[in-house]
Amino acid sequence: MKSPRSPAYAERAPFRLLELLTLERLMTGSLVHLVYWGGLGIITLVGFSVLGAAVGVALREGELLGWLLALPVLVAGLLVVAALAVLWRSFCEFYVVVIRIGEDLNALRQANDRNPPPVG
């Protein structure tokens, strides 16, 4: 049977409260996906708000001028929403990269502890 401290055990063992309290196993890798989708949901709501604002401008004016004013509002708003979505994705990817760098450094440290390099 594998020791609870061994890396192979940590990969296969279910999540335990002790691991949460001691920070031996990070849960941010799983949570970043939820944060990403939640952020995209908020950005989608902003997109619908832009659409509603454009329609509101068009209906308030009621003439051709209102629709001509609504078109730039809609285009600019959708461009901002697209930029927000790209920025949000890049922030989340950066966070995932930082987490993976930490995991890789931890694996390298454990490998170095098991097999130290020869001296001189």
Z-matrix of the N, CA and C atoms (Angstrom, degrees):
N
C 1 1.449
C 2 1.516 1 109.69
N 3 1.314 2 115.87 1 141.57
C 4 1.451 3 120.66 2 -177.25
C 5 1.521 4 110.62 3 -80.55
N 6 1.314 5 114.16 4 148.24
C 7 1.458 6 120.60 5 178.99
C 8 1.524 7 109.24 6 -73.27
N 9 1.353 8 117.99 7 143.50
C 10 1.464 9 119.94 8 177.91
C 11 1.523 10 112.90 9 -62.19
N 12 1.324 11 118.35 10 -17.66
C 13 1.458 12 121.49 11 179.68
C 14 1.525 13 112.88 12 -87.79
N 15 1.337 14 117.74 13 -12.91
C 16 1.463 15 119.79 14 -176.00
C 17 1.523 16 110.41 15 -73.43
N 18 1.364 17 116.46 16 147.12
C 19 1.468 18 119.73 17 179.90
C 20 1.520 19 113.20 18 -61.78
N 21 1.332 20 117.80 19 -34.84
C 22 1.471 21 120.18 20 -179.87
C 23 1.525 22 110.33 21 -65.00
N 24 1.333 23 116.61 22 -36.57
C 25 1.460 24 120.35 23 177.98
C 26 1.528 25 110.13 24 -67.60
N 27 1.322 26 117.11 25 -40.28
C 28 1.466 27 120.89 26 -178.11
C 29 1.524 28 111.50 27 -65.02
N 30 1.340 29 117.25 28 -30.35
C 31 1.460 30 119.80 29 179.82
C 32 1.523 31 111.61 30 -72.88
N 33 1.332 32 117.55 31 -31.91
C 34 1.469 33 120.46 32 -174.17
C 35 1.516 34 113.66 33 -101.31
N 36 1.310 35 117.39 34 -18.63
C 37 1.458 36 120.37 35 -175.13
C 38 1.524 37 110.31 36 -73.49
N 39 1.317 38 116.58 37 146.15
C 40 1.462 39 118.68 38 175.47
C 41 1.532 40 109.66 39 -69.68
N 42 1.316 41 114.81 40 162.98
C 43 1.456 42 120.32 41 -179.04
C 44 1.537 43 109.53 42 -65.39
N 45 1.308 44 116.51 43 132.11
C 46 1.468 45 121.69 44 -178.80
C 47 1.506 46 110.01 45 -123.79
N 48 1.304 47 116.01 46 154.27
C 49 1.459 48 122.03 47 -178.46
C 50 1.520 49 111.35 48 -62.61
N 51 1.322 50 118.16 49 -38.73
C 52 1.459 51 121.09 50 -179.73
C 53 1.531 52 110.71 51 -62.34
N 54 1.321 53 117.20 52 -38.21
C 55 1.459 54 120.10 53 177.25
C 56 1.524 55 110.96 54 -65.46
N 57 1.311 56 117.37 55 -34.08
C 58 1.461 57 121.17 56 177.62
C 59 1.521 58 110.47 57 -67.43
N 60 1.316 59 117.12 58 -41.72
C 61 1.459 60 120.94 59 -176.94
C 62 1.525 61 112.58 60 -74.95
N 63 1.323 62 118.18 61 -30.56
C 64 1.459 63 121.31 62 -177.48
C 65 1.522 64 113.17 63 -95.83
N 66 1.308 65 118.73 64 -2.73
C 67 1.462 66 124.55 65 179.75
C 68 1.530 67 112.87 66 59.24
N 69 1.335 68 117.14 67 28.86
C 70 1.457 69 119.89 68 176.55
C 71 1.523 70 111.09 69 -75.96
N 72 1.276 71 116.45 70 -28.67
C 73 1.467 72 120.76 71 178.91
C 74 1.521 73 107.47 72 -125.62
N 75 1.325 74 116.30 73 123.58
C 76 1.459 75 120.43 74 -177.35
C 77 1.524 76 110.22 75 -86.02
N 78 1.308 77 115.98 76 139.15
C 79 1.458 78 120.02 77 179.67
C 80 1.522 79 112.06 78 -107.01
N 81 1.335 80 117.41 79 2.22
C 82 1.455 81 119.32 80 -177.73
C 83 1.518 82 112.61 81 -68.33
N 84 1.321 83 117.81 82 -27.84
C 85 1.461 84 119.83 83 177.69
C 86 1.519 85 112.21 84 -60.28
N 87 1.315 86 116.20 85 -36.80
C 88 1.466 87 120.39 86 178.60
C 89 1.523 88 111.41 87 -78.08
N 90 1.312 89 115.97 88 -36.30
C 91 1.463 90 119.38 89 -176.54
C 92 1.520 91 113.20 90 -74.30
N 93 1.321 92 117.85 91 -25.56
C 94 1.459 93 119.13 92 -177.36
C 95 1.531 94 110.86 93 -63.57
N 96 1.325 95 118.05 94 -29.86
C 97 1.467 96 120.51 95 177.34
C 98 1.530 97 110.61 96 -67.19
N 99 1.317 98 116.57 97 -41.58
C 100 1.472 99 119.66 98 177.63
C 101 1.522 100 111.00 99 -65.54
N 102 1.325 101 116.88 100 -40.95
C 103 1.464 102 120.92 101 178.91
C 104 1.531 103 109.93 102 -64.47
N 105 1.328 104 116.04 103 -40.63
C 106 1.465 105 120.19 104 179.20
C 107 1.531 106 111.26 105 -61.10
N 108 1.334 107 116.66 106 -49.45
C 109 1.468 108 119.25 107 -178.74
C 110 1.520 109 111.61 108 -67.82
N 111 1.325 110 116.85 109 -34.87
C 112 1.466 111 119.25 110 175.39
C 113 1.517 112 111.70 111 -63.14
N 114 1.335 113 116.52 112 -42.61
C 115 1.464 114 120.48 113 176.97
C 116 1.512 115 112.25 114 -63.45
N 117 1.338 116 116.40 115 -40.62
C 118 1.474 117 118.88 116 176.95
C 119 1.524 118 111.43 117 -64.36
N 120 1.329 119 116.92 118 -34.37
C 121 1.462 120 119.92 119 175.84
C 122 1.524 121 111.69 120 -63.35
N 123 1.326 122 116.36 121 -41.85
C 124 1.467 123 120.14 122 178.04
C 125 1.520 124 110.47 123 -66.28
N 126 1.324 125 117.32 124 -40.87
C 127 1.461 126 120.54 125 178.30
C 128 1.531 127 110.18 126 -64.28
N 129 1.320 128 118.10 127 -36.30
C 130 1.463 129 121.43 128 176.15
C 131 1.527 130 110.70 129 -64.25
N 132 1.329 131 116.73 130 -40.17
C 133 1.474 132 119.35 131 175.73
C 134 1.524 133 111.38 132 -62.64
N 135 1.327 134 117.05 133 -37.84
C 136 1.465 135 120.34 134 175.99
C 137 1.530 136 109.61 135 -63.36
N 138 1.332 137 117.16 136 -39.63
C 139 1.466 138 120.64 137 177.70
C 140 1.520 139 112.01 138 -61.84
N 141 1.324 140 116.42 139 -42.13
C 142 1.471 141 119.24 140 176.82
C 143 1.523 142 111.09 141 -66.90
N 144 1.318 143 117.24 142 -33.02
C 145 1.470 144 120.43 143 176.81
C 146 1.517 145 110.69 144 -65.97
N 147 1.319 146 116.83 145 -39.73
C 148 1.466 147 120.79 146 177.20
C 149 1.522 148 110.17 147 -63.03
N 150 1.315 149 115.75 148 -44.18
C 151 1.465 150 119.74 149 177.93
C 152 1.528 151 110.73 150 -61.10
N 153 1.320 152 116.73 151 -43.74
C 154 1.461 153 120.47 152 177.73
C 155 1.515 154 112.61 153 -64.17
N 156 1.338 155 116.73 154 -37.82
C 157 1.465 156 119.46 155 177.99
C 158 1.522 157 110.95 156 -65.82
N 159 1.319 158 116.68 157 -40.03
C 160 1.463 159 119.77 158 179.32
C 161 1.531 160 111.16 159 -65.28
N 162 1.314 161 116.15 160 -43.14
C 163 1.473 162 119.46 161 177.95
C 164 1.531 163 109.80 162 -66.75
N 165 1.315 164 117.39 163 -37.92
C 166 1.473 165 120.77 164 178.05
C 167 1.513 166 112.34 165 -63.08
N 168 1.331 167 117.23 166 -41.08
C 169 1.465 168 120.57 167 176.94
C 170 1.524 169 109.73 168 -63.53
N 171 1.320 170 116.59 169 -42.23
C 172 1.465 171 119.92 170 -178.47
C 173 1.521 172 111.01 171 -66.23
N 174 1.330 173 117.03 172 -41.92
C 175 1.472 174 119.49 173 -178.37
C 176 1.523 175 112.25 174 -73.61
N 177 1.319 176 117.11 175 -30.76
C 178 1.462 177 119.38 176 -178.91
C 179 1.520 178 110.44 177 -67.83
N 180 1.325 179 116.36 178 -41.24
C 181 1.460 180 119.64 179 179.79
C 182 1.528 181 110.79 180 -74.24
N 183 1.312 182 115.98 181 -40.16
C 184 1.456 183 120.49 182 173.50
C 185 1.514 184 116.34 183 76.64
N 186 1.278 185 118.60 184 -6.47
C 187 1.462 186 120.77 185 -179.74
C 188 1.519 187 109.33 186 -119.39
N 189 1.326 188 115.24 187 -172.15
C 190 1.459 189 120.80 188 178.13
C 191 1.521 190 110.80 189 -62.48
N 192 1.320 191 116.90 190 -33.54
C 193 1.458 192 120.97 191 179.10
C 194 1.530 193 111.14 192 -62.72
N 195 1.307 194 117.55 193 -36.05
C 196 1.460 195 121.43 194 177.60
C 197 1.518 196 112.05 195 -63.95
N 198 1.313 197 115.59 196 -42.70
C 199 1.460 198 118.64 197 178.70
C 200 1.530 199 111.22 198 -69.19
N 201 1.318 200 116.66 199 -34.35
C 202 1.465 201 119.73 200 176.78
C 203 1.525 202 111.21 201 -68.45
N 204 1.318 203 117.45 202 -33.16
C 205 1.463 204 120.89 203 175.54
C 206 1.534 205 111.56 204 -73.55
N 207 1.306 206 117.04 205 -32.69
C 208 1.464 207 121.17 206 -177.49
C 209 1.528 208 112.01 207 -71.47
N 210 1.331 209 116.72 208 -30.33
C 211 1.463 210 119.62 209 -177.63
C 212 1.533 211 112.66 210 -62.38
N 213 1.349 212 120.44 211 -48.42
C 214 1.469 213 118.55 212 177.31
C 215 1.530 214 112.81 213 -65.88
N 216 1.312 215 117.84 214 -33.27
C 217 1.459 216 120.72 215 176.66
C 218 1.522 217 109.85 216 -62.69
N 219 1.316 218 116.58 217 -43.57
C 220 1.460 219 121.18 218 179.49
C 221 1.531 220 111.55 219 -65.71
N 222 1.315 221 117.43 220 -46.99
C 223 1.467 222 121.20 221 -178.07
C 224 1.523 223 110.69 222 -64.60
N 225 1.336 224 117.38 223 -47.54
C 226 1.462 225 120.46 224 -179.85
C 227 1.526 226 111.03 225 -64.10
N 228 1.306 227 116.70 226 -40.67
C 229 1.463 228 120.20 227 179.19
C 230 1.512 229 112.39 228 -64.62
N 231 1.328 230 117.56 229 -42.50
C 232 1.461 231 120.37 230 178.96
C 233 1.526 232 111.70 231 -68.66
N 234 1.329 233 117.50 232 -33.09
C 235 1.466 234 120.17 233 174.44
C 236 1.530 235 111.09 234 -65.26
N 237 1.321 236 116.40 235 -40.15
C 238 1.469 237 120.41 236 177.46
C 239 1.526 238 109.95 237 -65.55
N 240 1.312 239 117.65 238 -41.47
C 241 1.473 240 121.18 239 178.64
C 242 1.530 241 110.19 240 -63.44
N 243 1.329 242 117.52 241 -41.82
C 244 1.466 243 120.42 242 178.01
C 245 1.530 244 110.50 243 -63.86
N 246 1.330 245 117.18 244 -41.56
C 247 1.467 246 120.45 245 178.06
C 248 1.529 247 110.59 246 -64.65
N 249 1.323 248 117.06 247 -39.58
C 250 1.473 249 120.13 248 177.13
C 251 1.519 250 111.65 249 -62.34
N 252 1.320 251 116.50 250 -40.99
C 253 1.466 252 119.99 251 -179.95
C 254 1.532 253 110.77 252 -64.78
N 255 1.331 254 117.23 253 -41.37
C 256 1.465 255 120.62 254 179.07
C 257 1.525 256 110.39 255 -66.80
N 258 1.329 257 117.19 256 -43.90
C 259 1.468 258 120.55 257 178.41
C 260 1.523 259 111.32 258 -63.15
N 261 1.318 260 117.23 259 -42.39
C 262 1.467 261 120.50 260 179.58
C 263 1.521 262 110.66 261 -62.25
N 264 1.314 263 116.60 262 -42.06
C 265 1.467 264 120.49 263 178.13
C 266 1.527 265 110.48 264 -63.18
N 267 1.321 266 116.87 265 -42.99
C 268 1.467 267 119.32 266 -179.03
C 269 1.521 268 111.30 267 -66.35
N 270 1.324 269 119.01 268 -38.57
C 271 1.463 270 121.19 269 176.65
C 272 1.524 271 110.86 270 -63.26
N 273 1.315 272 117.06 271 -43.99
C 274 1.467 273 120.22 272 179.86
C 275 1.526 274 111.06 273 -66.74
N 276 1.335 275 117.90 274 -39.50
C 277 1.458 276 120.15 275 176.89
C 278 1.523 277 111.24 276 -64.45
N 279 1.324 278 117.42 277 -39.73
C 280 1.458 279 120.75 278 177.08
C 281 1.523 280 110.49 279 -60.58
N 282 1.316 281 116.58 280 -42.63
C 283 1.454 282 121.07 281 179.50
C 284 1.532 283 110.88 282 -63.35
N 285 1.329 284 117.08 283 -41.78
C 286 1.468 285 120.92 284 178.54
C 287 1.530 286 110.10 285 -64.76
N 288 1.335 287 117.47 286 -39.79
C 289 1.466 288 120.69 287 179.16
C 290 1.526 289 110.45 288 -63.28
N 291 1.317 290 117.37 289 -42.85
C 292 1.466 291 120.50 290 178.77
C 293 1.528 292 110.23 291 -62.52
N 294 1.303 293 117.54 292 -41.17
C 295 1.464 294 120.96 293 178.59
C 296 1.525 295 110.19 294 -64.00
N 297 1.320 296 117.30 295 -44.06
C 298 1.471 297 120.41 296 -179.22
C 299 1.525 298 111.82 297 -67.68
N 300 1.320 299 117.58 298 -34.58
C 301 1.469 300 119.67 299 175.46
C 302 1.523 301 109.44 300 -62.35
N 303 1.325 302 116.65 301 -43.06
C 304 1.463 303 119.78 302 177.38
C 305 1.515 304 112.16 303 -62.00
N 306 1.329 305 117.80 304 -41.44
C 307 1.465 306 120.79 305 178.45
C 308 1.522 307 111.04 306 -65.27
N 309 1.345 308 116.80 307 -40.78
C 310 1.463 309 120.00 308 179.01
C 311 1.527 310 111.18 309 -66.19
N 312 1.320 311 117.35 310 -40.22
C 313 1.459 312 120.04 311 177.68
C 314 1.528 313 110.96 312 -64.63
N 315 1.313 314 116.65 313 -37.72
C 316 1.465 315 120.40 314 177.45
C 317 1.528 316 110.43 315 -64.75
N 318 1.325 317 117.23 316 -42.10
C 319 1.466 318 120.55 317 178.27
C 320 1.525 319 110.94 318 -65.10
N 321 1.333 320 117.21 319 -40.49
C 322 1.467 321 120.17 320 177.27
C 323 1.526 322 111.26 321 -64.62
N 324 1.323 323 116.62 322 -39.66
C 325 1.465 324 120.57 323 178.10
C 326 1.527 325 110.77 324 -63.79
N 327 1.313 326 117.07 325 -42.22
C 328 1.472 327 119.85 326 179.08
C 329 1.525 328 110.96 327 -67.14
N 330 1.326 329 117.63 328 -38.78
C 331 1.464 330 120.85 329 177.93
C 332 1.526 331 110.64 330 -66.27
N 333 1.318 332 116.66 331 -37.62
C 334 1.455 333 120.83 332 178.17
C 335 1.527 334 111.18 333 -68.64
N 336 1.323 335 117.52 334 -34.51
C 337 1.465 336 120.65 335 177.92
C 338 1.525 337 111.05 336 -68.80
N 339 1.332 338 117.39 337 -34.66
C 340 1.468 339 120.50 338 179.68
C 341 1.517 340 111.51 339 -74.88
N 342 1.328 341 117.05 340 -41.69
C 343 1.465 342 122.59 341 -177.45
C 344 1.526 343 109.00 342 -127.59
N 345 1.322 344 118.97 343 82.87
C 346 1.463 345 118.94 344 -179.61
C 347 1.524 346 111.32 345 -65.54
N 348 1.330 347 116.84 346 145.38
C 349 1.466 348 119.51 347 -179.06
C 350 1.532 349 109.98 348 -68.17
N 351 1.343 350 116.54 349 149.58
C 352 1.467 351 119.28 350 179.01
C 353 1.527 352 110.25 351 -66.84
N 354 1.311 353 115.02 352 142.53
C 355 1.463 354 120.65 353 -179.45
C 356 1.518 355 108.94 354 -94.37
N 357 1.342 356 114.55 355 129.83
C 358 1.437 357 125.53 356 171.32
C 359 1.424 358 119.95 357 54.95
